[in-house]
Amino acid sequence: MRNNEYNIINEVFNARLEDQINGTLMAGYIYELGMPGKILQRTGFPYEPIQLSARQLLRKSQHTRHPFDLGSVRNLVIAIQRPIAIFIYGDSNKAQNIITELQYNEKNFLVGIHFNTYNANCISVSNIRGIFPKGNHEWLNWILQGKALYLNKKKIQNLIDIQGMTFSEPTYLDLNLATKIVKNFKNPIKNQK
């Protein structure tokens, strides 16, 4: 897909999101977020539509553990296609976690996507099952654990630098080691499946 196509899909997403916020979205609505772009495909995303149920989005936004304002996921389509990082989630052939630039309360959104699930029309899709703001120190630690599939090195280094200035930095997070790992990390150049 071309950037212009993602922009159109993103505009539709944002318009339907406004409907959901205003309470006028039709029941059972499924957000269409387009096909995975090159970065996603290179980490193993199958070339199938990415979808998010409006009901699931609402449930996740109201979860007591990490609630968020629905409006904070505006531009989700673009954010997914331009990730800060992508991590293994269990079996990377079945699911992956994307860290986006979207934020809520200074935490970047994690988007958990499961592959090869079937929608109501029996079409195989990549289904967003998890979406919530995740503490940056938590997912930066995944870099140390070797879970990274893709890293936007410049954006991650900026976050590491900011995290290093925070007095509440967890003691388990070795930012110097994270910096070295990010610097030497090799992003996938092509679909390695």
C-alpha positions, -999 to +999 in steps of 0.1 A: +000+000+000+011+035-006+013+063+020-017+080+004-038+049+008-029+047+045-038+084+049-072+077+035-077+047+057-065+068+086-090+095+079-119+070+078-106+055+111-105+089+128-140+097+116-154+065+129-135+069+161-152+103+165-185+085+160-176+060+187-166+088+211-199+106+204-219+074+208-232+073+172-211+044+159-232+015+147-232-016+169-207-043+159-185-020+140-150-033+129-123-008+122-103-016+091-067-005+094-053-016+060-027-041+050+007-044+068+034-022+052+070-031+045+082-028+081+055-050+095+059-076+067+096-077+074+090-088+110+067-116+098+032-100+095+011-120+070-002-099+042-038-098+054-061-070+066-055-056+101-088-051+120-099-038+154-134-043+169-149-011+183-162-032+212-127-044+220-113-009+218-139+003+242-133-026+266-095-019+266-100+018+271-121+011+302-098-016+317-090-007+353-053-016+350-045+008+322-075+030+311-072+056+284-092+082+266-105+069+233-094+101+215-057+092+223-057+066+196-064+090+167-042+083+138-037+046+149-035+035+112-004+056+106+011+049+140+010+011+134+027+015+100+055+037+115+063+018+147+089+027+173+095-009+179+081-044+173+085-072+198+080-110+199+048-119+218+049-157+224+052-172+190+061-144+166+044-163+138+011-159+157+013-125+174+035-095+178+035-063+199+039-029+183+050+001+202+036+033+186+043+070+189+008+075+202+009+083+239-014+086+269+000+099+302+035+099+288+033+062+280+035+049+245+007+027+232+013-010+228-008-027+201-010-065+203-019-081+170-027-118+165-023-132+130-045-156+109-077-152+129-110-155+111-136-127+111-173-132+108-170-135+070-144-163+074-116-141+060-082-145+076-072-112+093-047-098+117-068-089+148-058-063+173-066-079+207-045-056+229-042-018+229-031+002+259-005+026+272+026+007+284+052+020+307+083+028+286+107+012+311+087-020+307+090-023+270+125-009+269+134-038+291+122-062+263+152-049+243+175-063+270+155-096+270+162-100+232+125-097+222+130-070+196+121-078+160+123-041+148+137-010+164+135+026+151+170+034+165+167+072+166+133+072+183+143+046+208+176+063+217+156+095+223+133+076+247+163+060+264+179+094+269+146+108+284+142+077+306+178+082+318+168+117+330+139+103+350+145+099+387+120+070+389+141+048+366+137+012+377+169-004+390+165-034+367+167-013+335+203-010+323+200+019+299+237+017+289+233-019+278+200-010+260+219+018+242+245-007+230+219-032+219+200-006+200+231+007+183+241-028+171+206-041+164+200-053+128+166-046+115+152-071+090+157-060+054+132-083+038+105-107+048+125-135+064+099-162+063 
